Amino acid sequence: MYVFGLGQTPIYPKIVHRSLLGGARVIALAPAVPFDQLDDAALVDTNDLMHVFQCSPATVYRCIYERGLEPSERAGRVMLFAKGEVIAWLQVNGTPGR
């Protein structure tokens, strides 16, 4: 469970690289940064959310499809979320799976 201020899970910030032909690729940047030290605009994926909130992938996808957690960007099948939007969603909806 994520507790505000204790988000020490290391996250590799992501960027989306778009090609001239319209394709998109997600690139993870090094080094890993603790979740609570990321900028609010930093992008995290569903795998990162699973580790930060210590829940199953099914719970993360349930939050997306049933509880209104909207991805900020999509690159193919990869859904990316802005950290600030995730925190705002948590304040309204509570911790996933609890």
C-alpha positions as CSV (number, residue, x, y, z in Angstrom):
1,M,0.0,0.0,0.0
2,Y,1.3,3.5,-0.9
3,V,1.6,5.9,2.1
4,F,2.0,9.5,1.1
5,G,5.6,10.6,1.8
6,L,7.0,7.1,2.0
7,G,7.0,6.3,-1.7
8,Q,10.6,4.9,-1.9
9,T,9.8,2.4,-4.7
10,P,12.5,3.1,-7.4
11,I,10.8,4.1,-10.7
12,Y,12.5,4.6,-14.1
13,P,10.9,7.8,-15.5
14,K,9.5,7.2,-19.0
15,I,9.3,9.4,-22.1
16,V,7.4,8.7,-25.3
17,H,9.4,9.0,-28.6
18,R,7.2,9.5,-31.6
19,S,8.6,8.7,-35.1
20,L,8.0,10.6,-38.2
21,L,5.7,7.8,-39.5
22,G,3.4,8.0,-36.4
23,G,4.7,5.2,-34.3
24,A,5.5,5.6,-30.7
25,R,8.0,4.0,-28.4
26,V,8.4,4.2,-24.6
27,I,11.9,4.9,-23.4
28,A,12.8,4.4,-19.8
29,L,15.4,6.9,-18.5
30,A,18.2,6.0,-16.0
31,P,18.8,6.3,-13.1
32,A,15.8,5.1,-11.1
33,V,14.2,7.7,-8.8
34,P,12.0,7.1,-5.8
35,F,8.4,7.6,-6.6
36,D,7.9,10.5,-4.2
37,Q,10.9,12.4,-5.8
38,L,9.5,12.3,-9.4
39,D,8.1,15.4,-10.9
40,D,4.3,15.6,-11.1
41,A,4.5,15.4,-14.9
42,A,6.7,12.3,-14.9
43,L,5.2,9.3,-16.7
44,V,4.8,5.9,-15.0
45,D,3.4,2.7,-16.5
46,T,1.0,0.1,-15.1
47,N,4.0,-2.0,-13.9
48,D,5.3,0.9,-11.8
49,L,1.8,1.4,-10.3
50,M,1.7,-2.2,-9.4
51,H,5.0,-1.9,-7.5
52,V,4.2,1.4,-5.8
53,F,0.8,0.3,-4.6
54,Q,1.8,-3.3,-3.9
55,C,-1.2,-4.8,-5.7
56,S,-1.7,-7.2,-8.5
57,P,-1.9,-6.2,-12.2
58,A,-5.6,-7.1,-12.2
59,T,-6.2,-4.5,-9.5
60,V,-4.4,-1.8,-11.5
61,Y,-6.4,-2.6,-14.7
62,R,-9.6,-2.7,-12.6
63,C,-8.8,0.9,-11.5
64,I,-8.3,1.9,-15.1
65,Y,-11.5,0.3,-16.5
66,E,-13.9,0.4,-13.6
67,R,-12.8,3.2,-11.3
68,G,-11.8,5.9,-13.8
69,L,-8.0,6.1,-13.7
70,E,-7.3,7.6,-17.1
71,P,-4.0,7.2,-18.8
72,S,-2.2,10.4,-19.8
73,E,-0.6,8.8,-22.9
74,R,-0.7,5.6,-24.8
75,A,2.0,4.1,-26.9
76,G,0.7,1.0,-28.5
77,R,-0.5,-1.2,-25.7
78,V,1.5,0.7,-23.0
79,M,-0.6,3.0,-20.9
80,L,1.3,5.8,-19.2
81,F,0.1,8.0,-16.3
82,A,1.3,11.3,-15.0
83,K,2.4,11.0,-11.4
84,G,0.4,14.1,-10.4
85,E,-2.8,12.7,-11.9
86,V,-2.3,9.4,-10.1
87,I,-1.9,11.2,-6.8
88,A,-5.0,13.3,-7.5
89,W,-6.9,10.1,-8.4
90,L,-5.8,8.5,-5.1
91,Q,-7.0,11.4,-3.0
92,V,-10.5,11.0,-4.5
93,N,-10.7,7.2,-4.8
94,G,-8.4,5.9,-2.1
95,T,-5.8,3.2,-2.3
96,P,-6.5,0.5,-4.9
97,G,-7.7,-2.9,-3.6
98,R,-8.5,-1.6,-0.1
